[in-house]
């Protein structure tokens, strides 16, 4: 088993006024050669967007983009005709493929929005651009692992063009969860959304993360009520 530990305070930070962004990996003007990516995970941004603020129309290509609102709601619009609102307990997957233009704004004029946005390299370039979003029941992740994004097409979760899996668990204090990797070629980036957990001889506090690879499985235990995001993706 190999691991890498990332404290929340070691993330990159940018304050644009309307946007306060924390970068787990090098992004925009923040560059850290030791934090370029984790396997096929290229970007993991923790963004707080002020009321009415947002990203104007901009392009993406050949990237799988997963948006997870934690608080508030995001207004999305793209050149494929989708115009949607994404709220907490909803998730958006956008395959940029051969090219897509989109904008995303805080849908509220009075409350902040907080979201994770994750970019994952696709299994190959040139996919047809695609958009989807889905509502998930938070009870499905209470003291268990709930997978909500997968490479497999199913009514139960969203899918993307990579051997990648997104899972979430809300653990009560003193509860444990066992994670089995789907492939020996994959690693898992575990980001603690909130709480305190221990895993692989490390204790994580709010927004700390640990990457785990060359492993079949591992166990995570909550020291207090905790929410955990697991992102599994190929390492090469």
C-alpha positions as semicolon CSV with decimal commas, in nm:
position;residue;x (nm);y (nm);z (nm)
1;X;0,000;0,000;0,000
2;X;0,114;0,350;-0,084
3;X;-0,033;0,669;0,058
4;X;-0,002;1,046;0,031
5;X;-0,142;1,283;0,291
6;X;-0,271;1,632;0,207
7;X;-0,365;1,869;0,488
8;X;-0,645;2,114;0,412
9;X;-0,413;2,405;0,493
10;X;-0,170;2,294;0,222
11;X;-0,424;2,348;-0,056
12;X;-0,386;2,639;-0,294
13;X;-0,614;2,935;-0,225
14;X;-0,743;3,218;-0,443
15;X;-0,969;3,504;-0,336
16;X;-1,137;3,671;-0,634
17;X;-1,392;3,858;-0,424
18;X;-1,697;3,680;-0,562
19;X;-1,507;3,347;-0,551
20;X;-1,302;3,191;-0,275
21;X;-1,141;2,877;-0,413
22;X;-0,932;2,604;-0,253
23;X;-0,732;2,387;-0,493
24;X;-0,626;2,034;-0,400
25;X;-0,421;2,021;-0,720
26;X;-0,245;2,284;-0,930
27;X;-0,502;2,510;-1,093
28;X;-0,507;2,851;-1,265
29;X;-0,245;3,076;-1,102
30;X;-0,161;2,830;-0,824
31;X;0,111;2,586;-0,930
32;X;0,267;2,320;-0,710
33;X;0,478;2,066;-0,903
34;X;0,417;1,810;-0,627
35;X;0,041;1,848;-0,659
36;X;-0,036;1,823;-1,028
37;X;-0,289;1,539;-1,002
38;X;-0,368;1,209;-0,834
39;X;-0,375;0,945;-1,104
40;X;-0,643;1,048;-1,353
41;X;-0,787;1,307;-1,110
42;X;-0,664;1,640;-1,243
43;X;-0,867;1,899;-1,046
44;X;-1,050;1,904;-0,714
45;X;-1,167;2,254;-0,630
46;X;-1,360;2,355;-0,320
47;X;-1,535;2,676;-0,429
48;X;-1,742;2,928;-0,234
49;X;-1,933;3,154;-0,475
50;X;-2,091;3,476;-0,354
51;X;-2,460;3,553;-0,427
52;X;-2,506;3,626;-0,796
53;X;-2,140;3,551;-0,873
54;X;-2,016;3,292;-1,114
55;X;-1,816;3,181;-1,414
56;X;-1,918;3,330;-1,748
57;X;-1,932;3,120;-2,063
58;X;-1,605;2,933;-2,110
59;X;-1,485;2,623;-2,298
60;X;-1,381;2,274;-2,191
61;X;-1,273;1,973;-2,393
62;X;-1,165;1,614;-2,329
63;X;-1,240;1,617;-1,958
64;X;-1,500;1,450;-1,736
65;X;-1,633;1,716;-1,496
66;X;-1,828;1,630;-1,181
67;X;-1,995;1,908;-0,979
68;X;-2,116;1,839;-0,625
69;X;-2,302;2,125;-0,450
70;X;-2,258;2,119;-0,072
71;X;-2,457;2,434;0,006
72;X;-2,682;2,651;-0,206
73;X;-2,753;2,598;-0,575
74;X;-2,568;2,641;-0,905
75;X;-2,726;2,766;-1,229
76;X;-2,578;2,586;-1,530
77;X;-2,619;2,674;-1,898
78;X;-2,436;2,525;-2,196
79;X;-2,432;2,531;-2,574
80;X;-2,594;2,186;-2,601
81;X;-2,921;2,336;-2,479
82;X;-2,909;2,244;-2,111
83;X;-3,014;2,509;-1,863
84;X;-3,044;2,363;-1,514
85;X;-3,027;2,438;-1,143
86;X;-2,812;2,196;-0,937
87;X;-2,882;2,182;-0,564
88;X;-2,740;2,007;-0,259
89;X;-2,796;1,628;-0,284
90;X;-2,784;1,662;-0,662
91;X;-2,477;1,589;-0,874
92;X;-2,387;1,696;-1,225
93;X;-2,166;1,507;-1,470
94;X;-2,052;1,681;-1,786
95;X;-1,841;1,505;-2,048
96;X;-1,671;1,790;-2,232
97;X;-1,552;1,556;-2,507
98;X;-1,484;1,726;-2,838
99;X;-1,577;2,062;-2,686
100;X;-1,846;2,232;-2,484
101;X;-1,921;2,589;-2,376
102;X;-2,092;2,650;-2,045
103;X;-2,149;2,898;-1,764
104;X;-2,216;2,838;-1,395
105;X;-2,343;3,090;-1,142
106;X;-2,467;3,098;-0,787
107;X;-2,843;3,067;-0,836
108;X;-2,914;3,277;-0,525
109;X;-2,896;3,654;-0,484
110;X;-2,872;3,625;-0,104
111;X;-2,680;3,310;-0,003
112;X;-2,336;3,169;-0,076
113;X;-2,297;2,850;-0,274
114;X;-2,029;2,594;-0,187
115;X;-1,937;2,316;-0,427
116;X;-1,673;2,061;-0,513
117;X;-1,578;2,043;-0,878
118;X;-1,368;1,749;-0,992
119;X;-1,201;1,707;-1,331
120;X;-1,100;1,360;-1,444
121;X;-0,911;1,272;-1,762
122;X;-1,134;1,056;-1,988
123;X;-1,047;0,706;-2,107
124;X;-0,983;0,857;-2,453
125;X;-1,022;1,188;-2,631
126;X;-1,302;1,273;-2,870
127;X;-1,615;1,162;-2,685
128;X;-1,946;1,322;-2,775
129;X;-2,021;1,605;-2,529
130;X;-2,281;1,496;-2,275
131;X;-2,461;1,636;-1,971
132;X;-2,658;1,473;-1,692
133;X;-2,759;1,539;-1,332
134;X;-2,938;1,336;-1,068
135;X;-3,093;1,376;-0,722
136;X;-2,963;1,139;-0,454
137;X;-3,130;1,049;-0,125
138;X;-2,897;1,135;0,167
139;X;-3,035;0,841;0,363
140;X;-2,858;0,611;0,116
141;X;-2,521;0,719;0,258
142;X;-2,602;0,699;0,630
143;X;-2,340;0,470;0,787
144;X;-2,272;0,304;0,454
145;X;-2,092;0,370;0,130
146;X;-2,310;0,514;-0,146
147;X;-2,165;0,515;-0,498
148;X;-2,321;0,790;-0,708
149;X;-2,089;0,812;-1,012
150;X;-1,950;0,511;-1,194
151;X;-1,826;0,404;-1,541
152;X;-2,132;0,180;-1,568
153;X;-2,458;0,304;-1,715
154;X;-2,737;0,253;-1,464
155;X;-3,049;0,420;-1,333
156;X;-2,896;0,415;-0,986
157;X;-2,612;0,658;-1,051
158;X;-2,448;0,888;-1,302
159;X;-2,176;0,760;-1,535
160;X;-1,864;0,898;-1,697
161;X;-1,606;0,799;-1,958
162;X;-1,341;0,661;-1,724
163;X;-1,296;0,373;-1,482
164;X;-1,375;0,609;-1,195
165;X;-1,612;0,586;-0,899
166;X;-1,744;0,858;-0,670
167;X;-1,883;0,750;-0,334
168;X;-2,002;0,930;-0,022
169;X;-2,053;0,815;0,336
170;X;-2,205;0,996;0,634
171;X;-2,069;0,807;0,935
172;X;-2,183;0,841;1,293
173;X;-1,914;0,863;1,560
174;X;-1,736;0,530;1,625
175;X;-1,877;0,373;1,308
176;X;-1,643;0,224;1,047
177;X;-1,662;0,161;0,676
178;X;-1,462;-0,082;0,462
179;X;-1,363;0,028;0,111
180;X;-1,277;-0,228;-0,159
181;X;-1,105;-0,092;-0,468
182;X;-1,263;-0,190;-0,797
183;X;-0,929;-0,247;-0,971
184;X;-0,568;-0,298;-0,868
185;X;-0,481;-0,032;-1,125
186;X;-0,684;0,229;-0,934
187;X;-0,620;0,453;-0,639
188;X;-0,865;0,631;-0,408
189;X;-0,851;0,994;-0,306
190;X;-1,038;1,030;0,023
191;X;-1,147;1,384;0,111
192;X;-1,302;1,449;0,449
193;X;-1,589;1,690;0,395
194;X;-1,651;1,736;0,766
195;X;-1,576;1,565;1,097
196;X;-1,277;1,361;1,218
197;X;-1,180;1,015;1,086
198;X;-0,886;0,777;1,108
199;X;-0,758;0,555;0,830
200;X;-0,426;0,395;0,738
201;X;-0,261;0,530;1,055
202;X;-0,365;0,888;0,979
203;X;-0,622;1,112;1,144
204;X;-0,805;1,345;0,907
205;X;-0,989;1,660;1,009
206;X;-1,219;1,881;0,801
207;X;-1,105;1,901;0,436
208;X;-0,792;1,692;0,489
209;X;-0,733;1,420;0,230
210;X;-0,539;1,100;0,181
211;X;-0,458;0,922;-0,145
212;X;-0,430;0,541;-0,129
213;X;-0,306;0,311;-0,405
214;X;-0,143;-0,027;-0,462
215;X;-0,399;-0,160;-0,216
216;X;-0,698;-0,393;-0,231
217;X;-0,896;-0,235;0,051
218;X;-0,882;-0,025;0,366
219;X;-1,097;0,069;0,664
220;X;-1,198;0,415;0,783
221;X;-1,340;0,494;1,129
222;X;-1,523;0,809;1,235
223;X;-1,408;0,974;1,559
224;X;-1,712;1,202;1,546
225;X;-2,003;1,240;1,303
226;X;-1,832;1,273;0,965
227;X;-1,897;1,307;0,592
228;X;-1,645;1,154;0,353
229;X;-1,600;1,172;-0,025
230;X;-1,418;0,886;-0,201
231;X;-1,292;0,932;-0,558
232;X;-1,145;0,621;-0,718
233;X;-0,967;0,646;-1,052
234;X;-0,686;0,478;-1,251
235;X;-0,336;0,576;-1,141
236;X;-0,185;0,556;-1,493
